[in-house]
Amino acid sequence: MKRNLLIAIAVATLMIASTIAQAADVTFSGQFRPRYEVATNAQDTTNADKFFNTRVRLNAKANVNANTEVFLQLQSTGQWGTNGPDTGTRVQIGGSGAAFEASDTLADVGLHQAYVVMKNFSGRSVDVKLGRQEIVVDGHRLFGHTGWTPGAATQDAIRLTHSAGNHTIGYFYMENLNNGSKTDQNDSDIATHAFYGNVQGVLGGNLSGYFVYTDDENANTVASDGITEDQNQWYTIGARQAGKLQGIDYRVEYYHQFGDASVPAGDMNAGINANYTALTDSCDCVDRDAHMFGIRLGKTFSNAKGAPTLTLWYDRLSGTDDDDVTGNDYGGFDTLFDTGHKFYGFMDAYLSRSLLGTAGMGLEDIAVKFKMSPAAGWTAKADMHWFSTTVDMDGDNGTLVAANTLLNDATTQSNNLGAELDLTLAHKYDANTKISLGYSHYWTTNTFALFNGFGTAGVNSNADADWFYVMMDTKF
C-alpha cells in the first residue's frame, strides 16, 4: 500500500512538472558521459593507473518571453569508487564485511552554468548574456571550455554580442578571482576584459581580431618605492584567419602579448628570477614580450574511399631566454583560457598557461594529422606530434639553463622534448550516442624528463608513457 502511494505521488509530480514546463516553454536536455582510462607515466617504477570518470548533466532552458531566455545546467562529475569531496562519486564507510559498502551521502551536484540571455537589450541590436557560462571564441585557441575534462570550464561573466550582415563584434568581462577586499592596498582580484570581432567572407573564410586586457592583482607586493601596486596588467592582441581556398582548408593566427609581468617565483622557475637585474620602476616589474604563431593546412580527398584528410600543423609559443632576462623582459606566452587538449597532444603534457610544461622555455609543435571514415558512422584519426622548446638549450642560453633548478642533470640538454602519437576511433552508435576509444604513446627525452615526466621531474622519468581510454557520450 505504502509503495503504491509513493509511486502515485511520483507520477503525479512528473505530470504536474511537465504541464508547468509546457506552459512556461521550458525544455529539458542532458548528457551522460562515462569514460574508462588506463595511463602510465614516464617512470619505470610506477604501475598503470586505471579509473572510471563520469560526467552527468541535466539542462533546463526557459524561454521567458520573446527577448529573455534562462539556462540552468546541473552537473555531477567524479571517479567511480573514490571518496574525495570534489572528485568522488561514492563515499566508503570504514570497516569490514557488510560495513564496508558504498554510501549515497555524497552531495556532488552543482550548477555548471546558470545565465540569462537578454536579446536586443534595451531596444539595441545587442544580446547580453549574464551569469556563469562557458565562453568559447572561434577555435578554442584563447578562450575555450576544456570540454574533454569531466568538469569542463565555466566563467562568471558578462558577454555582449552584436551580429549583423557578415560581421560579429563582442565584448566580455570575466571575474576570475575576487577575494572581497575593499582596499587597494590588499586587492588580490583577477579580471579579464576581451574585445573581439569577426568578418565572414574573407579569403574563403572568416577573419577574427582580438584585444584582451588581463588585470591580475593577485601577486601584489611592496615595490622599491614602498607602494603596493598591481604587477600584472597586460594585453594580448592578435588575429585569426581560417577558411578554404583552392580545396585547401587552412588556419593562420598570430598573437602578441605586452605590458607588465611581475617576478615572483611562481611566474617562472625560481632559479631564473634571481638573474633579473635590480629593478627600479615603481612596481618592480619586467616587460612582457611574448608571442604565439600557428598555421594549419589540410586537404580532404573527397573522391577517395573513406574521404581521407591530411593536415600539416605548426605551433610556436615563445619562452624566456638569456636575452630576455638581460633586458628584464618576460618572454613566456600565456595561453589564457584555451582548450589546450585540442592543440598540444591528447596526453596533456603542455597545459600550463605560462610555463607550458617547459619551465617557461616555450613550446614548438610540429604535427601531421590523418583522418578518414573507414565505414558509415565510423571515424578514424591518427595525429603525430614532435615537440621541442623554442628557447635554445645550448651555450647561447647557458646562464638561464644553469639557473633552472629543474635541469639538475650534469648532461647537456637538447631542445627535443619528444614525440607523441594519438590514435582515435569513434563510432556514431545512434542519433544520441557516440562511442570512442583512443590510444596515445609518448616517446620521452632527457629534457622532457627533467621538465615534466608526467607529474614528477627528474632523470628517473625518461621512460615512455602510454594512455588508453574508452568513452560513451549520450546526449538527450
C-alpha positions in Angstrom: 0.0 0.0 0.0 2.7 2.5 1.0 4.8 1.6 -2.0 1.8 2.2 -4.4 1.1 5.5 -2.8 4.7 6.7 -3.3 4.6 5.6 -7.0 1.3 7.5 -7.4 2.8 10.7 -5.9 5.9 10.4 -8.1 3.8 10.0 -11.3 1.6 12.9 -10.3 4.6 15.1 -9.6 6.1 14.4 -13.0 2.8 15.1 -14.8 2.5 18.5 -13.0 6.1 19.4 -13.8 5.5 18.5 -17.4 2.4 20.7 -17.5 4.2 23.6 -16.0 7.1 23.2 -18.4 4.8 23.3 -21.4 3.0 26.4 -20.1 6.3 28.2 -19.5 8.1 27.0 -22.7 10.7 25.1 -20.7 12.7 22.3 -22.4 15.0 19.8 -20.8 18.1 18.0 -22.1 21.1 16.3 -20.6 24.2 14.2 -21.0 25.7 11.0 -19.6 29.4 10.5 -20.3 31.3 7.7 -18.6 35.0 7.2 -19.6 37.4 4.4 -18.6 41.1 5.3 -18.7 44.4 3.5 -18.3 47.5 5.7 -18.0 51.2 5.0 -17.4 53.5 7.9 -16.7 57.2 8.3 -17.8 58.6 6.5 -14.8 59.7 2.9 -14.8 59.0 2.5 -11.1 55.2 3.1 -11.3 52.3 0.9 -12.4 49.4 1.8 -14.6 46.6 4.0 -13.2 43.2 2.6 -14.1 39.9 4.5 -13.4 36.4 5.4 -14.5 35.3 9.0 -14.5 31.8 10.3 -15.3 30.0 13.4 -16.3 26.3 13.7 -15.8 24.4 16.9 -16.9 20.7 18.0 -16.7 19.8 21.1 -18.6 16.7 23.3 -18.3 16.1 26.1 -20.8 13.2 28.6 -20.3 12.1 30.9 -23.0 10.6 33.5 -20.6 9.4 35.8 -23.4 10.5 36.8 -26.9 13.6 38.6 -25.7 14.6 36.7 -22.5 16.0 33.2 -22.0 17.2 31.5 -18.9 19.5 28.5 -19.0 20.4 26.3 -16.0 22.8 23.3 -16.1 23.3 20.9 -13.3 26.4 18.8 -13.4 27.9 15.9 -11.4 31.4 14.6 -12.0 33.7 12.2 -10.3 35.7 9.0 -10.4 34.0 5.7 -9.6 34.6 4.4 -6.1 36.6 7.4 -4.8 35.6 9.5 -1.8 37.1 12.9 -2.5 34.7 15.8 -2.0 35.5 17.2 -5.4 36.3 14.1 -7.4 34.5 11.2 -5.8 31.2 9.6 -6.8 30.9 7.4 -3.7 31.8 7.6 0.0 33.2 4.5 1.6 32.3 3.6 5.1 35.2 2.2 7.1 35.1 -1.3 8.5 34.9 -4.8 7.1 32.3 -7.1 5.7 28.8 -5.5 5.3 30.0 -2.3 6.9 32.5 -1.6 4.1 30.0 -0.6 1.5 29.3 2.4 -0.7 27.2 5.2 0.8 24.9 7.6 -1.1 25.6 10.5 1.2 28.0 12.4 -1.2 26.4 15.7 -2.4 28.3 16.1 -5.7 25.8 18.0 -7.9 26.3 21.7 -8.6 25.4 24.4 -11.1 27.9 24.2 -14.0 26.1 27.0 -15.9 23.4 29.5 -14.9 22.8 32.5 -17.0 20.2 34.8 -18.5 20.2 36.0 -22.2 18.5 39.3 -22.9 18.1 39.7 -26.7 18.0 43.2 -28.3 18.9 44.6 -25.0 17.2 48.0 -24.4 16.0 48.1 -28.0 19.5 47.8 -29.4 20.8 45.0 -31.7 22.9 43.7 -28.8 22.4 40.4 -26.9 23.5 40.3 -23.3 24.5 37.1 -21.6 24.9 37.4 -17.8 26.0 34.7 -15.3 28.1 31.6 -15.1 28.8 30.4 -18.7 31.1 28.5 -21.0 33.0 31.1 -23.1 34.2 29.8 -26.5 35.6 32.1 -29.2 36.5 30.7 -32.6 38.5 27.5 -32.3 39.1 27.5 -28.5 42.6 29.0 -29.0 42.4 31.7 -26.4 39.0 31.0 -24.9 37.5 27.5 -24.7 35.6 25.3 -22.4 38.1 22.4 -22.0 35.3 20.1 -22.7 37.4 16.9 -22.7 37.9 17.2 -18.9 34.9 15.8 -16.8 34.1 19.1 -15.3 34.9 21.4 -18.2 35.4 25.2 -17.6 33.0 28.0 -17.0 33.4 31.6 -16.2 31.4 34.1 -14.2 31.0 36.7 -16.9 29.0 39.3 -18.8 29.0 38.9 -22.5 27.7 41.4 -25.1 27.3 40.3 -28.8 26.2 42.3 -31.8 25.7 40.5 -35.1 24.6 42.0 -38.4 25.3 41.2 -42.1 28.6 39.4 -42.4 30.1 40.6 -39.1 30.0 40.0 -35.4 31.6 42.1 -32.7 31.6 41.4 -29.0 32.9 42.1 -25.5 33.0 40.0 -22.4 34.1 40.6 -18.8 35.3 37.7 -16.7 35.6 37.8 -12.9 38.3 35.2 -12.5 39.1 35.8 -8.8 37.5 38.1 -6.2 38.9 38.0 -2.7 36.4 40.5 -1.3 38.9 43.2 -0.5 37.7 46.8 -0.2 41.1 48.5 -0.1 43.6 49.0 -2.9 46.5 48.0 -0.6 45.2 44.5 -0.2 43.4 44.0 -3.6 44.0 40.4 -4.9 41.4 40.2 -7.7 41.9 38.9 -11.2 39.7 40.0 -14.1 39.8 39.7 -17.9 38.3 42.1 -20.4 38.1 40.9 -24.1 37.0 42.6 -27.3 36.7 40.6 -30.5 35.3 40.9 -34.0 34.7 38.5 -36.8 34.1 39.2 -40.5 32.8 36.5 -42.8 33.7 36.1 -46.5 37.4 36.9 -46.3 39.7 34.7 -48.3 37.2 31.9 -48.4 36.6 32.0 -44.6 36.4 34.2 -41.5 38.8 36.8 -40.2 38.8 37.5 -36.4 40.6 40.1 -34.3 41.2 40.1 -30.5 42.2 42.6 -27.9 42.4 41.2 -24.3 43.2 43.1 -21.2 44.3 41.0 -18.2 44.2 42.7 -14.8 45.9 40.4 -12.4 46.4 41.9 -8.9 46.9 38.6 -7.2 50.7 38.9 -6.8 50.9 42.4 -5.3 53.9 43.1 -3.2 55.6 46.3 -1.8 57.7 47.8 -4.6 61.0 49.5 -4.2 59.3 52.9 -3.6 57.3 51.4 -0.7 54.0 51.5 -2.6 51.9 48.3 -3.1 51.0 48.2 -6.8 49.5 45.9 -9.4 52.3 44.0 -11.1 50.4 42.1 -13.8 48.4 44.4 -16.1 49.0 43.2 -19.6 47.5 42.9 -23.0 47.0 40.3 -25.8 46.3 41.4 -29.4 46.1 39.2 -32.4 44.2 37.9 -35.4 43.0 34.5 -36.8 42.1 33.7 -40.4 40.5 30.4 -41.2 38.8 29.1 -44.3 39.1 27.1 -47.5 41.0 28.2 -50.7 41.6 26.0 -53.8 40.4 22.9 -51.9 42.8 23.5 -49.1 41.5 24.0 -45.5 43.7 26.5 -43.7 44.1 28.4 -40.5 46.7 31.1 -39.7 46.9 33.0 -36.4 49.2 35.3 -34.5 49.0 36.8 -31.1 51.3 39.2 -29.2 51.4 39.9 -25.5 52.9 43.1 -23.9 52.6 45.0 -20.7 53.9 44.2 -17.2 54.9 41.0 -15.6 55.8 40.5 -12.0 58.8 38.4 -11.0 57.5 36.2 -8.2 58.9 32.7 -8.1 55.6 31.4 -9.3 55.9 33.1 -12.7 59.0 31.1 -13.7 61.4 28.6 -12.2 62.7 30.3 -9.0 66.4 30.0 -10.1 65.7 32.1 -13.2 64.2 35.0 -11.3 67.4 35.6 -9.5 69.1 36.5 -12.8 67.0 39.6 -13.4 68.9 42.7 -12.7 67.8 45.1 -9.9 64.5 46.7 -10.9 64.0 50.4 -10.5 60.4 51.1 -11.6 57.6 51.7 -9.1 56.1 48.2 -9.3 59.3 46.1 -9.6 58.0 44.8 -12.9 59.6 43.4 -16.1 58.2 44.0 -19.5 56.1 41.2 -21.0 57.1 40.5 -24.6 55.7 37.2 -25.9 54.0 35.8 -29.0 52.3 32.8 -30.4 52.1 31.7 -34.1 50.1 28.9 -35.5 49.3 27.5 -39.0 47.4 24.6 -40.3 46.9 23.3 -43.9 44.6 20.4 -44.7 43.4 18.6 -47.8 40.4 16.3 -48.0 40.3 13.8 -50.9 36.6 13.5 -51.3 36.7 11.2 -54.2 38.9 8.6 -52.5 37.4 5.8 -50.3 36.8 7.0 -46.8 37.3 10.6 -47.8 40.8 10.8 -46.1 42.1 14.2 -44.8 45.8 15.0 -44.4 46.7 18.0 -42.3 50.1 19.7 -41.6 50.3 21.6 -38.4 52.8 24.0 -36.8 52.5 25.9 -33.5 55.2 28.1 -31.9 54.8 29.6 -28.4 57.6 31.9 -27.2 59.6 31.4 -24.0 62.1 33.3 -21.9 65.8 33.2 -22.9 69.1 34.8 -21.8 68.5 38.0 -23.8 65.1 38.4 -22.2 66.5 38.1 -18.7 69.3 40.5 -19.5 66.8 43.0 -20.9 64.4 42.5 -18.0 61.8 41.0 -20.4 59.4 38.2 -19.8 59.1 36.0 -22.9 56.6 33.3 -21.9 53.4 33.3 -23.8 50.3 32.9 -21.7 47.7 30.7 -23.4 44.9 32.4 -21.4 41.7 30.2 -21.2 42.4 27.9 -24.2 41.3 24.3 -24.6 44.9 23.0 -24.7 43.8 19.4 -25.1 42.7 20.3 -28.7 46.2 21.6 -29.7 49.2 20.2 -27.8 48.6 16.4 -27.9 45.9 14.4 -26.2 48.1 13.3 -23.3 48.0 16.8 -22.0 51.7 17.3 -21.1 51.7 21.0 -22.1 48.7 22.7 -20.4 50.3 25.2 -18.1 49.2 28.7 -19.0 52.6 30.5 -18.9 55.1 27.7 -18.2 53.7 25.3 -20.8 55.2 22.3 -19.0 58.6 23.5 -20.1 59.6 25.8 -17.2 58.8 28.8 -19.3 61.2 27.9 -22.2 58.5 27.9 -24.8 57.0 25.2 -27.0 57.2 24.3 -30.6 54.8 21.7 -32.0 55.1 20.2 -35.5 52.4 17.7 -36.3 51.0 15.6 -39.1 47.3 14.6 -38.8 45.3 12.0 -40.7 41.5 11.4 -40.7 39.2 9.1 -42.6 35.9 7.3 -42.4 36.5 3.5 -42.8 32.7 2.8 -42.8 29.4 4.6 -42.4 29.2 6.0 -38.9 32.9 5.4 -38.1 35.8 7.9 -38.0 39.5 7.1 -37.6 42.2 9.6 -36.7 46.0 9.5 -36.3 48.0 12.5 -35.1 51.8 12.6 -34.8 53.4 15.5 -32.8 57.1 16.4 -32.5 57.7 18.8 -29.5 60.7 21.0 -28.7 61.5 24.1 -26.7 61.6 27.4 -28.5 64.4 28.6 -26.2 67.8 27.2 -27.4 69.2 24.9 -24.7 72.8 25.2 -25.9 75.5 27.6 -24.7 73.7 30.6 -26.1 71.4 30.4 -23.1 73.8 28.9 -20.7 73.0 31.3 -17.9 69.3 30.7 -18.0 69.7 26.9 -18.3 72.2 26.8 -15.5 69.9 28.8 -13.2 66.9 26.5 -13.9 66.8 24.2 -10.9 64.7 21.7 -12.8 67.7 21.0 -15.0 69.6 19.3 -12.2 71.4 16.9 -14.6 75.0 17.5 -15.5 74.5 16.2 -19.1 74.0 18.6 -22.0 70.3 19.2 -22.7 68.8 19.4 -26.2 65.7 21.3 -27.4 64.0 18.0 -28.2 61.0 17.3 -25.9 60.0 14.0 -27.5 57.1 12.9 -29.7 53.5 11.8 -29.2 51.2 9.6 -31.3 47.4 9.9 -30.8 45.1 7.3 -32.3 41.3 7.7 -32.1 38.4 5.6 -33.4 34.9 7.0 -33.0 31.5 5.3 -33.8 28.1 7.1 -34.0 26.1 4.3 -32.3 22.8 6.1 -32.8 21.4 9.6 -33.1 22.1 10.3 -29.4 25.2 8.2 -28.5 28.8 8.3 -29.7 31.3 5.7 -28.6 35.0 6.4 -28.9 38.3 4.9 -27.9 41.8 6.1 -28.1 45.4 5.2 -27.6 48.4 7.5 -27.2 52.1 6.9 -26.8 54.8 9.5 -25.8 58.4 9.0 -26.6 60.3 11.0 -24.0 63.7 12.6 -23.9 66.0 13.6 -21.1 65.0 17.2 -21.4 61.3 16.3 -21.2 62.0 14.1 -18.2 63.7 16.9 -16.3 60.9 19.4 -17.1 57.9 17.2 -16.7 58.0 13.4 -16.5 54.1 13.4 -16.5 54.0 14.6 -12.9 57.4 14.0 -11.5 60.5 15.7 -12.9 63.9 14.0 -12.7 66.2 11.6 -14.5 64.1 8.6 -13.5 61.2 10.0 -15.6 62.5 9.3 -19.0 60.6 6.1 -19.8 57.9 6.2 -22.5 54.3 6.8 -21.4 51.0 5.3 -22.6 47.4 6.2 -22.3 44.2 4.4 -23.4 40.5 5.3 -23.0 37.0 4.1 -23.9 34.2 6.7 -23.7 30.4 6.7 -24.3 28.7 10.0 -24.8 24.9 10.1 -24.7 23.1 13.4 -25.2 19.3 13.7 -24.9 
